[in-house]
Amino acid sequence: MRILVAGIYRSGSTWLFNAVKLIAEASTEQEFTTAFYQSEQYNYRDEEFVIVKTHKYYPNIIRDFDFIFTSNRDPLDIFYSMQNVHKKGISSEYRNASNFLGLNEFTGWLEEWNNHTDYCMEFEQMMEDKKQVLTDIADVMGVDVDINKIHKKLLKMKAPKQGHDTDTFMSEAHYKFQ
């Protein structure tokens, strides 16, 4: 089983990635290889059980996956979240939130992915009812798993205070909000 999770920065894509990974592993009793896709450098195609995360749109990899999950969040909320995490003040060039860190480009990527997605998670939905999102993911995958057990595992996940966890893709940017 090959799964792709794509989403704009600060849109819940890391939470979605980990939720999908836990559900997939619980349903198959297989440990999945994880990868962050930025270019052709990593050949995930050799892996039978792999979950790949990306932020950019790569049309050449769409057919490689059994499932594609995406996350979405209002661009203005992403703008303010990026400011919180990276402590960047609002300069005059960024007063239009859609220009901040290329959000127009990111939202364009999401629109492209959504032409192929099996499930798009809205950030607000994740914040309001995580168990329902987990149920929706399992339904899309056609698997029967213990949602309460998956939810508890997600709650126990902790981001590193420094650096980057290569299994969960959590970083210090996630740590600040735990």
Number of C-alpha atoms within 10 A of each C-alpha: 14 19 23 25 27 31 29 25 22 23 24 21 26 23 21 26 25 23 21 22 24 21 24 25 14 17 16 13 9 12 13 21 15 22 19 18 21 13 10 9 7 11 10 19 12 8 13 11 18 22 25 20 25 21 20 21 20 14 11 8 12 15 10 13 15 12 19 23 24 28 28 24 20 14 21 14 14 21 22 18 15 17 14 14 15 10 10 10 11 14 9 7 9 13 12 12 18 17 14 20 14 11 18 14 15 19 19 15 19 22 15 15 25 19 8 15 19 15 18 19 20 17 19 14 13 18 10 10 10 18 14 13 20 23 18 14 22 20 12 13 18 10 15 12 19 14 18 12 13 19 16 10 13 15 10 8 13 15 20 16 13 11 12 15 13 11 13 18 20 21 18 16 19 18 14 12 9 9
